[in-house]
Each structure stands twice: as structure tokens, then as C-alpha cells.
């Protein structure tokens, strides 16, 4: 099974049922084995991406609180060499960032050629929480869809492959995960009182996500909705999509020049 990109014609109910483990997936043992093989492949492809130096990969992770963004970084991208992979988490903008356009801080974090960049939350906060919390007028945030599309097109033309994943969890699954955060000493630090306030705005966020996914899923920067109630299914589907994307780049190791080959002969003496 593979994820399919969102289109303007996608139903996008974003209901609880669509957050569940897809029926098409095999049992857990098979998924675990296939995911392991994909992560081995990701390791090799990342090495080739780094050596090739012609392309970069930007992975955007968005989702409600407790949807599994951190877990995805650990379980999927933990297969990558940190020397060529960086994670950026975008918090509330600083006064300096607010003095610039909303994409200024985002562009600075875009991955360099040869690297994988992972955004844990992203430019889409400026059409999500900003919209739901009414932080700027509609006439401002409604223009940002087109601005984001053009920004992502600029990255694409510069050689950055872009994949955007919405980690979709159900209302009940989020409740259970938030409760786990309150009862598990190793997870307590993740809980914020504001998580409860955001949960009360579930329907408003659903509308905001639906519009963002439809308006900003493009040929050069597609959105994928990931059923994320089941963590194993989530990891497999994201790993499969990332590996497919890297393989589509026709990556190759640079050829060694003749001068280097001469040095090899000297080293053998």
C-alpha cells in the first residue's frame, strides 16, 4: 500500500474512521519487517543523496497535538546519519521573526543540497493556528496559501524535493495519548495546559487543515494524509513514501577523477 497525494477533488473528511489503520495493510509482523527493510534502504539513499550533492529533501510534518510528529522523527528518520539530516521545530515566532514576512524564518531553515530537512510544524502554522485563533485578519491569512505555494515552488526549482505529511489521529486516540502524557513520568514534560484548549477547537482545526491541504497540495509539493492512530502503520507509510521519493531522483555517487586514481596507486606501494 502507498499513500496518494491530496488533490482538490479529494474527499478529505478527516473523520475518526480515516485515522484508523488501513485494511489494506498486512499484519503487524509483516509491516514491521517491511518497515525495517525500508529504513535500511533509506539509510543507503541518504548516503547517496549526501554524496551526490545535487538535491535536497524537505519533509514537513503537521498534525494535532500528540499526533506523533516526534515519534515519526525518531522511528523513521532515526535511520539517517545526523551529519546530513536536521530537524527544525517552529515555535511561536520571536519579535525579530515577526518583524519580517512570515516565510522569512522558514526559508532560513530549508535544507542545503545533499541534506534532508525535517520540519516539525512549519509555515502551515500561519494558516492553521493563526486562522483558528484569529491572530491575523482573514484577508491576511487567506493570501498565504498562494504565497506558500510559490515559496515551495522556488525550493523545488532549486533542487529540493518536498513531501508534506498530515498525521491524522482520531479524537479518541488524541485523548488517550494526552492522558498518557499526564500519567507517564517520561512523557509529562510534553503536556501543555494549552493542549486542552486546542482540543476544544477540534472542528475549527479540521476546517483549517482541510483548506490548507487542498489549497497547497501541488505537483511540486504534495500533501499526504497519514492514518496515524496506529504507529506502526504510520511509520511504514511515511518510510515507503520517502524512499519512493528519493529513488525517483536518480541519485548517483560522483565519479572519481583521474588525479585521485593516481593517488590510489601511490597508496598501494
PETA-V24779 format. One record per helix or strand of 3 or more residues. SS is the DSSP state (H for helix, E for strand). FROM is the first residue (numbers start at 1). TO is the last residue. If there is no record, write none. Layout:
((SS/FROM/TO) (SS/FROM/TO))
This chain:
((H/17/19) (H/28/52) (E/56/63) (H/69/75) (H/77/79) (H/82/84) (E/85/89) (H/95/98) (H/104/108) (E/116/120) (H/123/127) (H/129/132) (H/138/141) (H/144/157) (E/160/168) (H/171/183) (H/188/190) (H/193/199) (H/202/216) (E/221/227) (H/231/247) (H/258/268))
